[in-house]
Amino acid sequence: MFQVLKADRRDVLAVRFAGSLGKVDLDRFTAWLERETEEQPDGSLLIVIDDFDGYRSFQAAIADLKADLRFKDRFTKIAVVGDAERERVMTALADPFSKASLRYYPEEQQGAALAWLRS
């Protein structure tokens, strides 16, 4: 599931991914990101990952990879908040491939992630 979260500033976008993701979820996410980054380039992005179960299909995984490649340079900062070691590792692996500064935060530090994005 993909869900837009309310952010208190226009230059900080926030999303939540929970459960398993299908291609429809990723298509909605990509369309939303396209609209939002046209209006506010070089903003920050908060990604909250909650009980992620994986992708529903190979097509969904490919759609996620395409979105990552398409939007990787549209942000100055990206904070990933999650509850699993794989999210920390994936954030660290993605960091060298993006102009954005990426940081991982455990779920209990979501406030710290937002504070960093606002700084």
WOWOZI-V927787 format. One record per backbone hydrogen bond with DSSP energy under -0.5 kcal/mol. NH is the residue of the N-H (numbers start at 1). CO is the residue of the C=O. Records with the same first field share a line. If there is no record, write none. Layout:
NH->CO + CO
//
This chain:
3->16
5->14
12->9
13->11 + 44
15->46
16->3
17->48
18->1
19->50 + 51
21->54
26->22
27->23
28->24
29->25
30->26
31->27
32->28
33->29
34->30
35->31
36->32
37->33
38->34
39->35
40->36
42->74
43->40 + 74
44->11
45->77
46->13
47->45 + 79
48->15 + 46
49->47 + 81
50->17 + 48
51->49
53->19
54->19
56->21
61->57
62->58
63->59
64->60
65->61
66->62
67->63
68->64
69->65
70->66
71->67
72->68
74->71
76->43
77->43
78->101
79->45
80->103
81->47 + 79
82->80 + 105
87->84
88->84
89->85
90->86
91->87
92->88
93->89
94->90
95->91
96->92
97->94
98->95
100->72
101->76
102->100
103->78
105->80
107->82
109->106
110->107
113->109
114->110
115->111
116->112
117->113
118->114
119->115 + 116
//
